[in-house]
Amino acid sequence: MVLGASCSKDSRFQEAEGLTFTGEAVTEPTSLSGPINVHLETVLDATDGFWAATVNDVAPDGTSTPITNGALTASLRAVDDSKSTRSANGDYSEPHHYLTIDTRQPVVPGEVTAVDINMLPTDAVLQPGHRLRVDVYAASVPRYLALGPMLADSQLKPQHIELAADRPSFVNVPFVGVADPDWIGGVRTCGLADVLRRSSDDRIPTLRRRPRSSGRTSGSGGRAARGPVPGKP
């Protein structure tokens, strides 16, 4: 990383310019193993945009250690279902994007557009007192950056995540051996009461969001804005 090891091992510096989604502390060692998919319901002000995400292990002292990461240019969101995998409820667990010019889909500004961001497969254990966090950004330099022409199409205009009960954003996480069959814990981010809920696949819970009154959270100048997170260090 350009800013050194302290910034690559602790994401709190970067999180000042991103959206953060933080779960409750786990009470026992909690394992996750395999691919992770971050599904976002987005709205752009231009015909293209760029999304980057990380999944982090948050220690009791607030240290936010990246577990895995991924990114996607919005116009390259088309998924090859023949090479993708899904959990039992139909959500992608590992989407495989075409990433070709022929399958490029420019975004219609102002319309809600779903994107699935596949994270690098990982293995991790959350220790008691630790929390799971998902960070969402409009860039991740130098690791991820949109290609020049697509970056030009984005015009670095504001990017938004739509908050709607009928089109929730979520993350599909491969937890292993979780004792509670229904609930992992409540989470809060940007003033939202989120719930980490087990999907129909007993092995894979999903993070789903309830709407707030504004109906949308966003950022300007190509950066996502973070709202208050109750109880966050």
NUTI-311505 format. One line per field, with one value per residue (C-alpha): x, y, z. Coordinates in steps of 0.05 Angstrom, whole numbers. Last residue first. Layout:
BEGIN
c1 <- (X / ...);
c2 <- (Y / ...);
c3 <- (Z / ...);
This chain:
BEGIN
c1 <- (-310 / -377 / -436 / -484 / -452 / -460 / -461 / -406 / -401 / -380 / -329 / -334 / -340 / -401 / -427 / -492 / -544 / -615 / -686 / -684 / -729 / -687 / -695 / -679 / -615 / -596 / -532 / -536 / -522 / -491 / -486 / -559 / -575 / -643 / -606 / -585 / -597 / -548 / -597 / -589 / -618 / -594 / -563 / -506 / -490 / -520 / -516 / -561 / -534 / -524 / -596 / -634 / -597 / -555 / -493 / -454 / -413 / -385 / -402 / -399 / -420 / -470 / -470 / -533 / -569 / -644 / -693 / -763 / -743 / -710 / -645 / -611 / -536 / -510 / -452 / -434 / -400 / -328 / -344 / -364 / -355 / -283 / -269 / -297 / -250 / -190 / -200 / -230 / -183 / -168 / -106 / -74 / -123 / -188 / -246 / -320 / -318 / -357 / -333 / -363 / -350 / -352 / -343 / -294 / -311 / -300 / -252 / -274 / -240 / -218 / -213 / -218 / -245 / -231 / -294 / -345 / -382 / -454 / -486 / -560 / -580 / -632 / -643 / -618 / -568 / -580 / -518 / -478 / -479 / -414 / -424 / -386 / -332 / -315 / -313 / -357 / -369 / -368 / -412 / -391 / -444 / -499 / -567 / -614 / -639 / -594 / -531 / -507 / -446 / -423 / -392 / -455 / -487 / -440 / -454 / -461 / -434 / -383 / -419 / -413 / -337 / -326 / -283 / -262 / -232 / -215 / -201 / -183 / -166 / -207 / -174 / -229 / -199 / -249 / -223 / -259 / -248 / -260 / -295 / -273 / -310 / -296 / -347 / -336 / -383 / -414 / -469 / -470 / -509 / -508 / -558 / -540 / -572 / -510 / -495 / -429 / -409 / -362 / -324 / -301 / -292 / -320 / -308 / -338 / -301 / -354 / -392 / -391 / -392 / -449 / -442 / -412 / -430 / -384 / -392 / -327 / -281 / -265 / -262 / -194 / -160 / -198 / -174 / -119 / -69 / -59 / -59 / -6 / 33 / 48 / 10 / 23 / 0);
c2 <- (58 / 43 / 39 / 71 / 81 / 153 / 163 / 148 / 182 / 146 / 181 / 198 / 272 / 261 / 206 / 169 / 138 / 129 / 120 / 182 / 150 / 89 / 22 / -45 / -79 / -151 / -187 / -259 / -325 / -384 / -454 / -470 / -451 / -419 / -356 / -340 / -268 / -213 / -158 / -84 / -27 / 33 / 97 / 95 / 25 / -20 / -94 / -144 / -214 / -283 / -303 / -365 / -431 / -406 / -451 / -426 / -485 / -449 / -379 / -372 / -298 / -271 / -196 / -155 / -98 / -101 / -90 / -94 / -62 / -4 / 33 / 53 / 58 / 121 / 144 / 218 / 237 / 220 / 233 / 159 / 157 / 181 / 124 / 77 / 105 / 102 / 33 / 33 / 30 / -24 / -39 / 30 / 60 / 32 / 70 / 86 / 51 / -1 / -30 / -93 / -107 / -171 / -163 / -189 / -201 / -275 / -290 / -284 / -340 / -332 / -369 / -332 / -331 / -264 / -222 / -223 / -157 / -165 / -103 / -83 / -19 / 30 / 84 / 155 / 151 / 91 / 48 / 26 / -50 / -81 / -151 / -139 / -100 / -160 / -171 / -234 / -233 / -297 / -290 / -330 / -337 / -310 / -310 / -365 / -388 / -450 / -409 / -393 / -408 / -376 / -405 / -419 / -358 / -311 / -245 / -176 / -123 / -94 / -26 / -18 / -29 / -81 / -91 / -143 / -152 / -202 / -206 / -133 / -117 / -63 / -45 / -20 / -42 / -99 / -125 / -114 / -168 / -138 / -152 / -103 / -70 / -32 / -1 / 38 / 80 / 86 / 122 / 179 / 200 / 129 / 90 / 24 / -38 / -74 / -148 / -166 / -238 / -280 / -342 / -396 / -404 / -367 / -388 / -360 / -369 / -354 / -293 / -254 / -178 / -145 / -130 / -69 / -40 / 17 / 66 / 98 / 158 / 154 / 79 / 88 / 108 / 56 / 0 / -27 / -75 / -38 / 30 / 13 / -25 / 36 / 94 / 71 / 0);
c3 <- (370 / 337 / 384 / 335 / 266 / 242 / 167 / 118 / 50 / -13 / -56 / -131 / -117 / -75 / -31 / -21 / 23 / -1 / 24 / 67 / 119 / 132 / 97 / 128 / 104 / 93 / 111 / 89 / 125 / 88 / 117 / 128 / 56 / 64 / 85 / 156 / 175 / 194 / 210 / 196 / 237 / 196 / 223 / 173 / 198 / 251 / 260 / 296 / 309 / 281 / 280 / 256 / 267 / 326 / 332 / 271 / 244 / 183 / 159 / 83 / 76 / 26 / 33 / 27 / -8 / -3 / -61 / -32 / 34 / -2 / 13 / -53 / -50 / -83 / -126 / -138 / -203 / -218 / -292 / -293 / -368 / -360 / -311 / -363 / -416 / -368 / -338 / -268 / -209 / -158 / -115 / -121 / -105 / -79 / -109 / -98 / -31 / 9 / 75 / 105 / 179 / 220 / 296 / 348 / 421 / 416 / 358 / 286 / 247 / 175 / 109 / 43 / -28 / -62 / -60 / -116 / -125 / -148 / -178 / -180 / -215 / -190 / -242 / -235 / -292 / -338 / -330 / -391 / -400 / -425 / -453 / -518 / -481 / -439 / -363 / -367 / -291 / -249 / -188 / -126 / -72 / -116 / -84 / -106 / -37 / -39 / -48 / -118 / -161 / -225 / -288 / -327 / -296 / -333 / -298 / -329 / -281 / -329 / -334 / -258 / -255 / -201 / -139 / -88 / -20 / 35 / 109 / 121 / 194 / 228 / 295 / 340 / 407 / 410 / 343 / 277 / 224 / 156 / 90 / 35 / -22 / -86 / -133 / -197 / -238 / -307 / -345 / -295 / -233 / -206 / -165 / -132 / -102 / -77 / -71 / -37 / -51 / -9 / -31 / 18 / 93 / 152 / 223 / 287 / 354 / 407 / 431 / 365 / 370 / 334 / 260 / 224 / 156 / 135 / 78 / 57 / 63 / 138 / 127 / 93 / 158 / 198 / 152 / 196 / 164 / 99 / 133 / 185 / 132 / 89 / 57 / -15 / 0);
